[in-house]
Amino acid sequence: MKKPLLCASAVVLIAWNGICQGQRATVSIPFLAPSVREIAYSIPLSAVNPFLAWSVIWHGEAEALHVRFSPDGRSWSDPWAVVNTDAHASEEQLRGRWVSNLQFESEKMRYFQVRTQAEVRDVVFHFYSPGASAPVEPSSQPEALPCPCPKPPYLKRQDWCPAGNCPPYPNPLYTTVTHIVIHHSATSNTANDWAAVVRAIWDFHVNTNGWADIGYNWLIDPNGVLYEGRADNVIGAHFCGKNAATMGVCLIGDFTNQMPTTAAQNRLRDLIGWKLCTMGDRPLDSALHVPSGLVLPRVCGHRDGCSTACPGNTFYPTLPNVRTSIANYIAQVCSAASIADQKKGELLHIFPNPVRHTLLVQCPETSGAWLHLVRIDGRLAQAPQWFSAGGRYSVDVAHLPSGFYHLYLIGINGQRWHSSFLKL
């Protein structure tokens, strides 16, 4: 039985926080009912730039709310837009609330109206102005990489949030990654400031969803720029509460009806190629993801483990091609780079050679190093091992198939030592 039409009864509670880069505000409406009259609410932000980000939480029916915006309180956007719920948020994390997806409006919008098809309560609109970004080039720090694939250059948190008001969670939990989960942000595919979009996603995850930090470990914009989210191997908030043993990578945009850009897909390939190479795992394999109890591809989509359309109906069917692209990258590009670097290194003496069970390796006195055992086709034969300077180590190779291998060490200063060939 339908409720009679009632005027919306609302008390607006406003709280806002101005900061040197970005500002945010909330508008609270204790109760809304179906109404023939819409109230115009002012958005309590000044100097919005470069866009207005917004989201809303409420109790009641899902997708009952409709909203529209105005720059002056007289001319309104049309038609009314339904407020869709965010498929990324888990029921456990949201404690029974409905949470909208993150939306963007023109920086000129100063007023909004909301109407509902059913009684709702505890409605809270979150508004955020991320502030304009200064140009920053992605970079990568010199490091001893435990695999031939280079870590792609990226924007660190202080690069995409230089004001320091997007802090990481101070007490992160770490995990051993077994699976890489691909997402889309389900936000706009166009923007004039992608770092500002990343700040808006951080604000949405922390201040709307109530999470400890941005949910993803990494984000990639349509220009192929890589952004550091939660640090590498930190447990995120992106896989239906089963986040341990995963690395979450979000391609910024909505890929329900279109594909990510080539630049974004290439950066995704480079990032996952590097990560899988450090793990010693192959992108075409599947394995048990222990927290969920599911056997999943090493490189999977969000929907493989959760009830969601993420990473989009157009992009998701192409994930087999993504896995193949990563495999080719590791086998061809990384191994080629490794061979070129090996030619610059010093010869490493190993014994015995040929070997059947145990290989003895003497680490140089000058530097600790990562040991890599690589098949002829360029793939890692097993996970890299860390050796301390001057140490003499036994390496078990009895489990490996017979054939020719290449062994080399990468020191902490980038110096390399390598064998010609190792025969098993």
VEXDREN-2710 file (C-alpha; in Angstrom, 1 decimal):
% VEXDREN-2710
k/r/px/py/pz
1/MET/0.0/0.0/0.0
2/LYS/1.5/3.4/-1.0
3/LYS/2.0/6.0/1.6
4/PRO/0.2/9.3/1.0
5/LEU/2.2/12.2/-0.4
6/LEU/3.8/14.2/2.4
7/CYS/5.9/17.3/2.4
8/ALA/9.6/16.6/3.0
9/SER/10.4/17.3/6.6
10/ALA/14.0/18.2/6.9
11/VAL/16.4/19.9/9.2
12/VAL/19.7/20.8/7.6
13/LEU/22.8/20.3/9.7
14/ILE/25.9/21.6/8.1
15/ALA/29.5/21.0/9.1
16/TRP/32.5/21.9/7.0
17/ASN/36.2/21.8/7.1
18/GLY/38.4/24.2/5.0
19/ILE/42.0/23.1/4.2
20/CYS/44.8/24.4/2.1
21/GLN/44.1/21.9/-0.7
22/GLY/40.6/20.6/-0.8
23/GLN/37.6/21.3/1.4
24/ARG/34.6/19.2/2.4
25/ALA/31.2/19.7/3.8
26/THR/28.1/17.6/4.8
27/VAL/24.4/18.4/4.7
28/SER/22.3/16.2/7.0
29/ILE/18.6/15.7/6.4
30/PRO/17.0/13.6/9.2
31/PHE/13.9/12.5/7.3
32/LEU/12.5/12.6/3.7
33/ALA/9.2/11.5/2.4
34/PRO/7.6/11.6/-1.1
35/SER/6.6/15.2/-1.7
36/VAL/5.2/17.5/-4.3
37/ARG/7.5/20.2/-3.2
38/GLU/11.3/20.2/-3.4
39/ILE/13.5/22.2/-1.1
40/ALA/16.7/23.9/-2.4
41/TYR/19.7/23.3/-0.2
42/SER/22.9/25.4/-0.4
43/ILE/26.2/23.6/-0.9
44/PRO/28.3/25.0/1.9
45/LEU/31.6/25.1/0.0
46/SER/33.5/28.2/-1.3
47/ALA/35.7/28.4/-4.4
48/VAL/35.0/24.8/-5.6
49/ASN/37.9/23.7/-7.9
50/PRO/38.3/21.9/-10.3
51/PHE/35.0/20.0/-9.8
52/LEU/32.4/19.2/-7.1
53/ALA/32.6/15.6/-5.9
54/TRP/29.6/14.3/-4.0
55/SER/28.1/11.2/-2.4
56/VAL/25.2/10.4/0.0
57/ILE/24.4/7.9/2.7
58/TRP/20.9/7.0/3.9
59/HIS/18.7/4.4/5.6
60/GLY/15.6/3.1/3.8
61/GLU/15.1/1.8/0.3
62/ALA/17.9/1.5/-2.2
63/GLU/17.9/3.8/-5.1
64/ALA/14.9/5.8/-3.7
65/LEU/16.6/9.1/-4.0
66/HIS/16.8/11.5/-7.0
67/VAL/18.9/14.6/-7.1
68/ARG/19.6/17.6/-9.3
69/PHE/21.9/20.6/-9.1
70/SER/21.8/24.3/-9.9
71/PRO/24.4/27.1/-10.1
72/ASP/22.0/29.8/-8.9
73/GLY/19.0/28.1/-7.2
74/ARG/16.8/29.0/-10.2
75/SER/17.9/27.0/-13.2
76/TRP/18.1/23.2/-12.5
77/SER/19.8/20.3/-14.2
78/ASP/17.2/18.1/-15.9
79/PRO/16.2/15.3/-15.8
80/TRP/16.4/14.3/-12.2
81/ALA/19.2/11.7/-11.7
82/VAL/18.7/8.6/-9.6
83/VAL/21.2/8.1/-6.8
84/ASN/22.7/4.7/-7.5
85/THR/24.2/2.6/-4.7
86/ASP/28.0/1.8/-4.7
87/ALA/28.6/-1.8/-5.6
88/HIS/32.1/-1.7/-4.1
89/ALA/30.9/-1.2/-0.5
90/SER/30.2/-4.3/1.5
91/GLU/27.2/-4.6/3.8
92/GLU/29.4/-5.4/6.8
93/GLN/31.5/-2.2/6.3
94/LEU/28.5/0.0/5.8
95/ARG/26.7/-1.3/8.9
96/GLY/23.3/-1.4/7.2
97/ARG/23.5/1.9/5.5
98/TRP/23.1/2.6/1.8
99/VAL/26.0/4.4/0.2
100/SER/25.8/6.0/-3.3
101/ASN/28.6/5.8/-5.8
102/LEU/31.0/8.8/-6.1
103/GLN/29.7/11.5/-8.5
104/PHE/31.1/14.7/-10.0
105/GLU/29.4/17.9/-10.9
106/SER/30.6/21.2/-12.4
107/GLU/32.5/23.5/-10.1
108/LYS/29.7/26.1/-10.8
109/MET/27.0/24.1/-8.9
110/ARG/26.0/25.8/-5.6
111/TYR/22.6/24.3/-4.8
112/PHE/20.9/20.9/-4.9
113/GLN/17.5/19.4/-4.6
114/VAL/16.6/15.9/-3.5
115/ARG/13.3/14.0/-3.7
116/THR/12.5/10.4/-2.8
117/GLN/10.1/7.7/-3.9
118/ALA/9.9/6.2/-0.3
119/GLU/10.4/7.4/3.2
120/VAL/14.1/7.5/4.0
121/ARG/16.0/8.8/7.1
122/ASP/19.5/9.9/8.2
123/VAL/20.3/11.3/4.8
124/VAL/23.8/12.8/4.7
125/PHE/25.2/14.4/1.6
126/HIS/29.0/14.6/1.4
127/PHE/30.5/17.3/-0.8
128/TYR/34.2/17.7/-1.6
129/SER/36.3/20.2/-3.5
130/PRO/39.7/18.5/-4.1
131/GLY/41.5/21.7/-5.2
132/ALA/43.6/22.0/-8.3
133/SER/46.8/19.9/-8.8
134/ALA/50.2/21.2/-9.7
135/PRO/51.9/19.2/-12.5
136/VAL/54.1/16.4/-11.2
137/GLU/55.9/13.7/-13.2
138/PRO/55.8/10.1/-12.1
139/SER/59.1/8.7/-10.8
140/SER/60.6/5.5/-9.5
141/GLN/63.2/5.2/-6.8
142/PRO/66.4/3.2/-7.5
143/GLU/66.0/-0.2/-5.8
144/ALA/67.2/-3.7/-6.0
145/LEU/64.4/-5.3/-7.9
146/PRO/63.8/-9.0/-7.2
147/CYS/62.9/-9.7/-10.8
148/PRO/63.8/-8.6/-14.3
149/CYS/60.6/-6.6/-14.7
150/PRO/61.0/-2.9/-13.7
151/LYS/58.7/-1.3/-11.3
152/PRO/56.7/1.3/-13.3
153/PRO/57.2/5.0/-12.4
154/TYR/54.3/6.3/-10.3
155/LEU/53.0/9.2/-8.3
156/LYS/53.5/8.8/-4.6
157/ARG/51.0/9.9/-2.1
158/GLN/52.8/13.2/-1.5
159/ASP/52.7/13.8/-5.2
160/TRP/49.0/13.4/-5.7
161/CYS/48.2/14.9/-2.3
162/PRO/50.9/17.5/-1.6
163/ALA/48.9/19.3/1.1
164/GLY/49.2/16.1/3.2
165/ASN/45.5/15.9/4.0
166/CYS/45.0/12.4/2.5
167/PRO/47.1/10.5/5.1
168/PRO/47.6/6.8/5.0
169/TYR/46.3/4.6/7.8
170/PRO/49.0/4.8/10.5
171/ASN/48.7/1.1/11.5
172/PRO/48.4/-0.9/8.3
173/LEU/48.2/-4.6/8.1
174/TYR/50.4/-6.4/5.6
175/THR/49.8/-9.6/3.6
176/THR/51.5/-12.0/1.2
177/VAL/49.8/-11.3/-2.1
178/THR/48.6/-14.4/-4.1
179/HIS/46.0/-12.7/-6.3
180/ILE/45.7/-9.3/-8.1
181/VAL/42.2/-7.9/-8.4
182/ILE/41.3/-5.5/-11.1
183/HIS/38.6/-2.8/-10.6
184/HIS/37.1/0.2/-12.2
185/SER/36.2/3.3/-10.1
186/ALA/32.7/3.5/-11.8
187/THR/33.3/7.3/-12.0
188/SER/33.5/9.7/-15.0
189/ASN/35.7/8.8/-17.9
190/THR/36.7/12.4/-18.5
191/ALA/38.5/14.9/-16.2
192/ASN/40.9/17.8/-16.5
193/ASP/42.7/16.9/-13.2
194/TRP/43.1/13.2/-12.5
195/ALA/45.1/13.7/-9.3
196/ALA/42.1/15.6/-8.0
197/VAL/40.0/12.6/-8.9
198/VAL/42.3/10.4/-6.8
199/ARG/41.9/12.8/-3.9
200/ALA/38.2/12.6/-4.3
201/ILE/38.2/8.8/-4.2
202/TRP/40.4/8.9/-1.1
203/ASP/37.8/11.3/0.5
204/PHE/34.9/9.1/-0.5
205/HIS/36.5/6.0/0.9
206/VAL/37.6/7.6/4.2
207/ASN/34.9/10.2/5.0
208/THR/31.8/8.7/3.3
209/ASN/32.5/5.0/3.7
210/GLY/34.4/5.3/6.9
211/TRP/37.4/3.3/5.8
212/ALA/40.9/3.7/7.2
213/ASP/42.4/4.7/3.8
214/ILE/41.8/4.7/0.1
215/GLY/40.7/1.1/-0.7
216/TYR/43.1/0.2/-3.6
217/ASN/46.8/-0.4/-3.5
218/TRP/47.2/1.2/-6.9
219/LEU/45.2/3.4/-9.3
220/ILE/45.7/4.1/-13.0
221/ASP/44.2/7.1/-14.9
222/PRO/43.2/7.2/-18.6
223/ASN/46.6/8.8/-19.4
224/GLY/48.4/5.7/-18.1
225/VAL/49.6/7.6/-14.9
226/LEU/50.1/5.2/-12.0
227/TYR/49.1/6.4/-8.5
228/GLU/50.3/4.8/-5.2
229/GLY/47.3/4.0/-3.0
230/ARG/47.8/1.8/0.0
231/ALA/51.5/0.8/0.1
232/ASP/52.5/-2.4/-1.6
233/ASN/51.5/-5.5/0.3
234/VAL/49.2/-3.6/2.6
235/ILE/45.7/-5.1/3.0
236/GLY/43.2/-2.9/1.2
237/ALA/39.4/-2.5/1.2
238/HIS/38.2/-3.6/-2.2
239/PHE/37.3/-7.4/-2.2
240/CYS/34.1/-7.9/-0.2
241/GLY/35.8/-8.1/3.1
242/LYS/38.2/-10.8/1.9
243/ASN/41.1/-8.5/1.2
244/ALA/44.0/-10.5/2.6
245/ALA/46.3/-12.0/0.0
246/THR/45.2/-9.5/-2.7
247/MET/46.5/-6.5/-4.4
248/GLY/43.8/-4.1/-5.6
249/VAL/44.3/-2.2/-8.8
250/CYS/41.7/0.4/-9.9
251/LEU/41.5/1.8/-13.5
252/ILE/39.8/5.1/-13.0
253/GLY/36.6/5.4/-15.1
254/ASP/33.5/3.5/-15.9
255/PHE/33.9/0.6/-18.3
256/THR/30.4/-0.6/-18.4
257/ASN/30.0/0.5/-22.0
258/GLN/33.5/1.3/-23.1
259/MET/37.1/0.0/-22.8
260/PRO/39.9/1.6/-20.8
261/THR/42.4/3.6/-22.9
262/THR/45.4/1.8/-24.4
263/ALA/47.7/3.9/-22.1
264/ALA/45.8/2.7/-19.0
265/GLN/45.9/-1.0/-20.2
266/ASN/49.6/-0.8/-20.9
267/ARG/50.3/0.6/-17.5
268/LEU/48.2/-2.1/-16.0
269/ARG/50.2/-4.7/-17.9
270/ASP/53.5/-3.2/-16.7
271/LEU/52.4/-3.0/-13.0
272/ILE/51.0/-6.5/-12.8
273/GLY/54.0/-7.9/-14.8
274/TRP/56.3/-6.4/-12.2
275/LYS/54.3/-7.7/-9.3
276/LEU/53.8/-11.2/-10.6
277/CYS/57.5/-11.4/-11.5
278/THR/58.4/-10.5/-7.9
279/MET/56.0/-13.2/-6.7
280/GLY/57.4/-15.8/-9.0
281/ASP/53.9/-16.6/-10.3
282/ARG/52.5/-16.8/-13.8
283/PRO/49.6/-14.6/-15.0
284/LEU/47.8/-17.4/-16.8
285/ASP/47.6/-19.6/-13.6
286/SER/44.7/-20.0/-11.1
287/ALA/45.1/-20.7/-7.4
288/LEU/43.2/-20.9/-4.2
289/HIS/42.5/-17.6/-2.6
290/VAL/42.4/-18.7/1.0
291/PRO/40.4/-15.9/2.6
292/SER/37.5/-16.3/0.2
293/GLY/37.8/-20.1/-0.3
294/LEU/37.6/-19.6/-4.1
295/VAL/39.9/-20.9/-6.8
296/LEU/40.5/-17.7/-8.8
297/PRO/42.8/-16.6/-11.6
298/ARG/46.0/-15.0/-10.3
299/VAL/44.8/-11.9/-12.2
300/CYS/41.1/-11.6/-11.6
301/GLY/38.3/-9.1/-11.8
302/HIS/36.4/-7.8/-8.8
303/ARG/33.2/-9.7/-9.9
304/ASP/35.1/-13.0/-9.7
305/GLY/34.8/-12.9/-6.0
306/CYS/31.9/-10.5/-5.3
307/SER/28.4/-9.7/-6.4
308/THR/29.2/-6.7/-8.5
309/ALA/29.6/-5.6/-12.1
310/CYS/33.1/-4.3/-11.5
311/PRO/35.3/-3.9/-13.5
312/GLY/32.6/-3.2/-16.1
313/ASN/30.6/-5.3/-18.6
314/THR/32.8/-4.2/-21.5
315/PHE/36.2/-4.5/-19.9
316/TYR/35.7/-7.7/-17.8
317/PRO/35.3/-10.1/-20.8
318/THR/38.7/-9.0/-22.1
319/LEU/40.6/-10.0/-18.9
320/PRO/41.9/-13.2/-20.6
321/ASN/43.6/-10.9/-23.1
322/VAL/45.0/-8.9/-20.3
323/ARG/46.6/-12.0/-18.8
324/THR/48.1/-13.0/-22.1
325/SER/49.5/-9.5/-22.5
326/ILE/51.1/-9.7/-19.1
327/ALA/52.6/-13.1/-19.8
328/ASN/54.1/-11.9/-23.1
329/TYR/55.5/-8.8/-21.3
330/ILE/57.2/-10.9/-18.7
331/ALA/58.6/-13.5/-21.2
332/GLN/59.7/-11.0/-23.9
333/VAL/60.2/-7.5/-22.6
334/CYS/61.5/-8.3/-19.1
335/SER/63.7/-11.1/-20.2
336/ALA/65.2/-9.0/-22.9
337/ALA/65.9/-6.2/-20.5
338/SER/67.4/-8.7/-18.1
339/ILE/69.8/-10.1/-20.8
340/ALA/70.9/-6.6/-21.6
341/ASP/71.6/-5.8/-18.0
342/GLN/73.4/-9.1/-17.5
343/LYS/75.9/-8.2/-20.2
344/LYS/76.9/-5.3/-18.0
345/GLY/77.4/-7.4/-14.9
346/GLU/80.2/-9.5/-13.5
347/LEU/80.5/-13.2/-14.0
348/LEU/79.1/-15.3/-11.0
349/HIS/80.9/-18.5/-10.1
350/ILE/78.5/-21.3/-9.1
351/PHE/79.1/-24.9/-8.2
352/PRO/78.5/-27.6/-9.0
353/ASN/77.5/-27.1/-12.6
354/PRO/75.7/-29.3/-13.8
355/VAL/73.7/-29.7/-10.6
356/ARG/71.1/-32.3/-9.6
357/HIS/69.9/-31.4/-6.1
358/THR/71.7/-28.5/-4.3
359/LEU/73.4/-25.5/-5.8
360/LEU/76.0/-23.6/-3.8
361/VAL/76.2/-19.8/-4.3
362/GLN/78.6/-17.4/-2.8
363/CYS/77.2/-13.9/-2.4
364/PRO/79.7/-11.1/-3.0
365/GLU/81.3/-9.5/0.0
366/THR/80.4/-6.0/-1.1
367/SER/76.6/-6.2/-1.2
368/GLY/73.6/-8.2/-0.2
369/ALA/71.6/-9.3/-3.3
370/TRP/68.5/-10.9/-4.7
371/LEU/69.1/-14.3/-6.3
372/HIS/67.1/-15.0/-9.5
373/LEU/66.8/-18.4/-11.2
374/VAL/65.4/-17.9/-14.7
375/ARG/64.3/-20.3/-17.3
376/ILE/65.6/-19.9/-20.9
377/ASP/62.2/-18.4/-21.9
378/GLY/62.8/-15.6/-19.4
379/ARG/60.3/-16.7/-16.7
380/LEU/61.3/-17.0/-13.1
381/ALA/61.8/-20.6/-12.1
382/GLN/61.0/-19.8/-8.5
383/ALA/60.5/-16.9/-6.2
384/PRO/63.6/-14.7/-5.7
385/GLN/65.7/-15.1/-2.5
386/TRP/67.6/-12.5/-0.5
387/PHE/71.2/-13.2/0.3
388/SER/73.2/-11.2/2.8
389/ALA/76.7/-9.8/1.8
390/GLY/79.4/-12.4/2.0
391/GLY/77.1/-15.3/2.7
392/ARG/77.3/-18.8/1.3
393/TYR/74.0/-20.3/0.5
394/SER/72.5/-23.7/-0.5
395/VAL/69.8/-23.5/-3.1
396/ASP/67.4/-26.4/-3.5
397/VAL/66.8/-27.1/-7.3
398/ALA/65.8/-30.8/-7.1
399/HIS/62.1/-29.9/-7.7
400/LEU/62.9/-28.1/-11.0
401/PRO/62.7/-29.8/-14.4
402/SER/65.9/-30.7/-16.2
403/GLY/67.2/-28.2/-18.7
404/PHE/69.2/-25.0/-18.9
405/TYR/68.8/-22.0/-16.6
406/HIS/70.3/-18.7/-16.0
407/LEU/71.2/-17.5/-12.5
408/TYR/72.1/-14.0/-11.4
409/LEU/72.2/-11.7/-8.4
410/ILE/71.0/-8.1/-8.2
411/GLY/72.7/-6.0/-5.5
412/ILE/71.1/-3.3/-3.4
413/ASN/73.1/-0.7/-5.5
414/GLY/71.9/-2.3/-8.8
415/GLN/75.1/-4.1/-9.5
416/ARG/74.6/-7.5/-11.2
417/TRP/76.5/-10.8/-11.1
418/HIS/75.5/-13.6/-13.4
419/SER/76.2/-17.1/-14.6
420/SER/76.6/-18.1/-18.2
421/PHE/74.3/-21.1/-18.0
422/LEU/73.3/-23.5/-15.3
423/LYS/72.4/-27.1/-16.3
424/LEU/70.1/-29.2/-14.3
END
